[in-house]
Amino acid sequence: MRSRGDRRLFRKLSLTASAAAWRDVSKTVAFCTRKQKPCLRKIVGEFIRRDLRWVLTGASPEISYENTELKERILNDKRLMPQYRTAKRLALHGYQYHFQEDERHYCDPVTGLEQTVGLADGVVRRKLWEIKTLQCSFNGSRAVEAAFRNASHKERIDVLVLDNFDSNQSDADVIVWAKIRMKQKGFARVLFIDKHNHAYYIK
């Protein structure tokens, strides 16, 4: 059912959002619902997740970082560069990615030992996102399984990003493997980036 708030925001978006933003959001929702006419609520919800400047002008938002030390690690550590490239691809779709420290350390009050808890590596619109970038040399279904297994050990993840842009596996195969792992690991929202740099949620 369409709420008055949804209708008002939709009318405002129809007057202010750029043509590129409309195409991108509509494509994401169309992939998500597999319908020619995506529902209004899903379109409005997708616009809310995007950066406002991108919605109005199509300009990609800048990537941000929790602290300067983390920024230096991501920009200079070759092992973290795939995550950075995925964040740049997300920016092309209007998602402003804010990298955060992906570990939290605390002292166990019972044992007195230091413990480590894995955290999501980023935030988008106050939601916790985790990037998993599949590489050219990755080993098919095993790499997808490893990505989901690693993510499942994090304290909380609202959206898992699975980036297949640079891998040597077909989008169709990766989506099949991802659907299996989504059910096994209990992930409700997986944003998939395919080889054409389309971004859509796997259902």
C-alpha positions as CSV (number, residue, x, y, z in Angstrom):
1,M,0.0,0.0,0.0
2,R,1.4,3.4,-0.9
3,S,1.6,5.8,2.0
4,R,1.1,9.6,1.7
5,G,4.7,10.1,2.6
6,D,5.8,7.8,-0.2
7,R,3.7,9.6,-2.7
8,R,4.9,13.1,-1.6
9,L,8.6,12.0,-1.8
10,F,8.0,10.3,-5.2
11,R,6.5,13.5,-6.6
12,K,9.5,15.5,-5.3
13,L,11.9,13.0,-6.8
14,S,10.1,13.2,-10.1
15,L,10.8,16.9,-10.2
16,T,14.4,17.0,-8.8
17,A,16.2,13.7,-9.4
18,S,18.6,13.5,-12.4
19,A,17.7,11.3,-15.4
20,A,20.8,9.2,-14.6
21,A,19.7,8.6,-11.0
22,W,16.3,7.6,-12.2
23,R,17.7,5.1,-14.7
24,D,20.1,3.6,-12.1
25,V,17.6,3.3,-9.3
26,S,14.9,1.9,-11.6
27,K,17.3,-0.7,-12.9
28,T,18.3,-1.8,-9.3
29,V,14.6,-2.1,-8.3
30,A,13.6,-3.9,-11.6
31,F,16.4,-6.5,-11.1
32,C,15.2,-6.8,-7.5
33,T,11.5,-7.4,-8.2
34,R,11.8,-8.8,-11.7
35,K,8.8,-6.7,-12.7
36,Q,8.5,-4.2,-15.6
37,K,6.8,-1.7,-13.2
38,P,8.6,-1.7,-9.9
39,C,6.5,-0.7,-6.9
40,L,6.7,2.9,-5.7
41,R,7.9,2.0,-2.2
42,K,10.9,0.1,-3.5
43,I,11.9,3.1,-5.7
44,V,11.5,5.5,-2.9
45,G,13.5,3.2,-0.6
46,E,16.3,3.0,-3.1
47,F,16.5,6.8,-3.5
48,I,16.8,7.2,0.3
49,R,19.9,4.9,0.3
50,R,21.7,7.1,-2.3
51,D,23.7,10.2,-1.8
52,L,21.6,13.4,-2.3
53,R,24.1,15.2,-4.5
54,W,24.2,12.1,-6.7
55,V,20.4,12.0,-6.9
56,L,20.3,15.7,-8.0
57,T,23.3,15.9,-10.2
58,G,24.7,12.4,-10.9
59,A,28.0,13.3,-9.2
60,S,29.6,10.4,-7.4
61,P,29.9,10.8,-3.6
62,E,33.4,10.7,-2.0
63,I,34.6,7.8,0.0
64,S,35.1,8.6,3.7
65,Y,37.1,7.0,6.5
66,E,36.7,6.6,10.2
67,N,40.3,7.9,10.8
68,T,43.4,8.9,8.8
69,E,45.3,5.7,9.8
70,L,42.5,3.6,8.3
71,K,42.6,5.7,5.1
72,E,46.4,5.2,4.8
73,R,46.0,1.4,5.2
74,I,43.2,1.1,2.6
75,L,45.0,3.3,0.0
76,N,48.5,1.8,0.5
77,D,47.8,-1.9,1.3
78,K,47.5,-4.0,-1.9
79,R,45.4,-6.5,0.0
80,L,42.8,-3.8,0.7
81,M,42.8,-2.2,-2.7
82,P,40.0,-4.5,-4.1
83,Q,37.7,-3.2,-1.3
84,Y,38.6,0.3,-2.3
85,R,37.8,-0.4,-6.0
86,T,34.4,-1.8,-5.0
87,A,33.7,1.3,-2.9
88,K,34.5,3.4,-5.9
89,R,32.1,1.3,-8.0
90,L,29.4,1.7,-5.3
91,A,30.0,5.5,-5.5
92,L,29.1,5.4,-9.2
93,H,25.7,4.2,-8.1
94,G,25.3,6.9,-5.5
95,Y,26.2,4.9,-2.4
96,Q,28.5,6.9,-0.2
97,Y,30.8,4.3,1.5
98,H,32.3,5.2,4.9
99,F,35.1,2.8,5.8
100,Q,35.3,1.9,9.5
101,E,37.6,-0.2,11.6
102,D,36.5,-3.8,11.2
103,E,37.6,-5.1,14.6
104,R,36.7,-4.3,18.2
105,H,38.9,-5.4,21.1
106,Y,37.7,-5.8,24.6
107,C,38.7,-7.5,27.8
108,D,36.7,-10.6,28.8
109,P,35.5,-9.9,32.4
110,V,35.6,-13.6,33.3
111,T,39.0,-14.6,31.9
112,G,40.7,-11.2,31.8
113,L,42.0,-12.0,28.3
114,E,41.7,-9.7,25.3
115,Q,39.0,-10.7,22.8
116,T,38.4,-9.6,19.3
117,V,35.1,-9.2,17.5
118,G,34.8,-8.7,13.8
119,L,32.8,-5.7,12.5
120,A,31.4,-4.7,9.2
121,D,34.0,-2.8,7.2
122,G,31.7,0.1,6.2
123,V,28.6,2.2,6.7
124,V,26.1,3.5,4.2
125,R,23.2,5.6,5.4
126,R,23.7,4.3,9.0
127,K,23.5,0.7,7.8
128,L,26.4,-1.7,8.3
129,W,27.8,-2.9,5.0
130,E,30.4,-5.5,4.2
131,I,32.4,-5.6,0.9
132,K,33.5,-8.9,-0.6
133,T,35.3,-8.4,-3.9
134,L,35.8,-11.6,-6.0
135,Q,39.2,-11.6,-7.8
136,C,40.3,-12.9,-11.2
137,S,42.0,-15.9,-9.6
138,F,39.3,-16.9,-7.3
139,N,38.2,-20.5,-7.1
140,G,34.5,-20.5,-8.1
141,S,32.1,-21.6,-5.5
142,R,34.7,-22.0,-2.8
143,A,35.5,-18.3,-2.9
144,V,31.8,-17.4,-2.7
145,E,31.5,-19.8,0.3
146,A,34.5,-18.2,2.0
147,A,33.1,-14.7,1.5
148,F,29.8,-15.6,3.2
149,R,31.6,-17.6,5.9
150,N,33.8,-14.7,6.8
151,A,30.9,-12.3,6.7
152,S,28.9,-14.5,9.0
153,H,31.5,-14.2,11.7
154,K,31.0,-10.4,11.9
155,E,29.0,-9.0,14.8
156,R,26.3,-7.6,12.5
157,I,25.9,-6.9,8.8
158,D,22.9,-5.2,7.2
159,V,24.0,-5.5,3.6
160,L,26.6,-7.8,2.1
161,V,28.2,-6.5,-1.2
162,L,29.3,-9.2,-3.6
163,D,31.4,-7.7,-6.4
164,N,32.0,-9.9,-9.4
165,F,33.2,-7.1,-11.7
166,D,36.9,-8.3,-11.9
167,S,36.4,-12.1,-11.4
168,N,36.8,-14.8,-14.1
169,Q,33.5,-16.4,-13.2
170,S,30.1,-15.7,-14.9
171,D,27.5,-13.6,-13.1
172,A,25.0,-16.4,-13.5
173,D,27.2,-18.9,-11.7
174,V,28.1,-16.6,-8.9
175,I,24.5,-15.7,-8.3
176,V,23.5,-19.4,-8.1
177,W,26.3,-20.0,-5.5
178,A,25.4,-16.8,-3.6
179,K,21.7,-17.8,-3.3
180,I,22.7,-21.1,-1.7
181,R,25.0,-19.4,0.8
182,M,22.4,-16.7,1.6
183,K,20.0,-19.3,2.8
184,Q,22.7,-21.2,4.7
185,K,24.2,-18.1,6.4
186,G,21.0,-16.1,6.9
187,F,21.8,-13.1,4.8
188,A,18.6,-11.3,3.7
189,R,20.2,-8.4,1.7
190,V,23.1,-9.1,-0.8
191,L,23.9,-6.3,-3.2
192,F,25.5,-7.8,-6.4
193,I,27.8,-5.9,-8.7
194,D,28.0,-7.7,-12.1
195,K,30.5,-7.5,-14.9
196,H,28.6,-4.6,-16.5
197,N,28.8,-2.7,-13.2
198,H,25.1,-3.0,-12.6
199,A,24.2,-3.1,-9.0
200,Y,21.1,-5.0,-7.8
201,Y,19.9,-7.2,-4.8
202,I,20.0,-10.9,-5.2
203,K,16.6,-12.5,-4.5
